[in-house]
Amino acid sequence: MVDSRNGLESMWMSSENDFDENVRYFMLSGENIKIQRINSVFHVFYPAQNRKLIFTSFVDYIVEILQIPITSTEFTTDQFDGFFDFVPFISSSRQIRFYGDTGMSVRDRDSVRNIVNPDCELTFWPPIQE
């Protein structure tokens, strides 16, 4: 989720699924990236093998070029190997949520806490069993 200077928020989601309405295509490193907007939600469709390049490029574009802070981020961790690699890119978010079928370990939670801004509100679902 991003805040604009006038307080409006929009949310970006990424997926490997496909829709065909309200779509724009962009080229990034030779890959066709599809972005679909539904109300204030932006869905980003990408090839899974280039996930990190695409994610970091969009974060850089939003934060550095457009100068819009990313305030809230949600990760669906199921079948998303290496999602911890993305945490440093959104470490200044005010809120980060992790959702999945399987809970995170205490070690993983502590690792995330060491990376993000100390004021960041973290949510883990299912809850972590201590």
N, C-alpha and C positions, 0 to 999 in steps of 0.2 A: 504494500500500500504506500502511496506517496502523497505528500502534502504539497500543494502549490502555494504560491505566495499569498493568494487570497483565501486560503484555508480549505479549498476544495480537496477532496481526496479521490484517488483512483486506485484500483487494485490491479496488479499484473499477475497472471497465472500462466504456468507453462504446462504443456501437455504434448503427448505424441498422438493424440486423437485428432480427428478431422471434422471440420464444419465448413460451410461455404457461404455464409452471409456476413456482410460488413467486414470484409477481409482486405488486408493490404499485404503485399509481399515485399521483402527487402532481401538484398544479397549481402551475405557476410562470409568472407573467405571462400567464395565460390559456392556457398550453400544457400538455397532458397529458404528464407525464414518467413513464416506466415504469422501475421498478427490479426486477431479478430477482436473487435470491441463489441461488448454487449453491456449496455448502460455504462457504468463506470468501471467495469471489469475488463481488463485486457488479457486475452489468452495468447500465449506465445507457443507456436508449434515448431519443433526443431528436430533434427536427426539426433537420436540419443548419443551417438558416438562423439558429437561436438557440443554436448551439453555445457561443459565448463566454459568454453570459448564464448558461446552464445550468451550464457548467463552473465559472465563478467563483462562482456561488451555492453549489454543492456544496462547493467548497473552503472558502469562508467558513463554511459551516455546520459542516463537520468541524473546522476549525481554531479558529474563534472561539466557536461555540456549544457544541459538544461538547468542545472543548479537547483534541483528539486530533491530535498532530503527523503530518503526511504525511511518511513516511520514504523512500519509493521510488515513483518514477513512471516509467511506460513510455509512449512515444509511438510509434504506428505512423504514419509520416509519409506513406505512399502515399495519394494523393488527399485529403490533409488540408492544404489551402491555409491559410496563416496560423498554423500550429502554434506558431511562434515567439512569437506574441501571448500564449500561455499560460504561457510559461516564467517570467515574473515572479511568477505566482501560486503557483508551486511551488518558488521559488528557494531556500527553506530546506530542501528535501529533502536527505537524505544521499546519495541515489543517483538519477540520472536517466538513462534509457536511450532512445535514439532508434533505431528500426528502420525500414528501408525498402528498396525495390528499388534506389533510387539513393542514392549516398553524398552526404553534405553537403560543402559547400565548406569550405576552411580558414577563410575569412572568417565563415561561419555558425557554425562551431565556436567561433571566438574570440569572437564576439558572445554566444553562450550562456555561455561561461566568464566574461565580464565581468558577466553578470547574476546568476549563481548564487553561493551561498555558496562561498568558496574551498576549503572542505573537502569539497565535494560530489564524489562519484565519478561521472564522466560516461562513458557508453558510446555509441559511434556505430557503427552497422552498416548497410551495409558500412563497413569502416574508411576513414578519411579519408586520401587520398593527398596527401602533402606535396609 
